[in-house]
Amino acid sequence: MSINNKSTDKQLNKVKQVYSFWGRFPLFYMWQDYITFIGRPSFIRGLAIKQLNLRPGSKVLEVACGSGRNFSFIMEVIGRDGVLVGFDYSQEMLDAAQKLCQKKNWDNTKLIRGDAAELKAVKH
């Protein structure tokens, strides 16, 4: 293993630790959201989703979906006929996202654990 790989592995482990923390404590993550988005997380997230020009029935892949903080905004547009796939590296984040999906009775969601750096393009 080269020095660069050791350094990268060390950095990745640190990221895993931090991200896992947020997944285990979604309430803290929500408060962090208010700080990051200057008290307007719903407005900013809603505006970002609006820019995607989604339609009812759209299929959406959210990479690094975290605890599902964007899911409500996406689901509001795509509705029950759409499909939302959440993809994240952290199982703790996906667990929090799964709880949200169950609470909201969203049966048109799928959560996948994986490394975004390993995603490959798929041709339809």
Secondary structure, DSSP 4 states (H G I P E B T S, - for coil): --HHHHHHHHHHHHHHHHHHHHHH-HHHHHHHHHHHTTT-HHHHHHHHHHTTT--TT-EEEEET-TTTTTHHHHHHHHTTTSEEEEEES-HHHHHHHHHHHHHTT--SEEEEE--GGG------
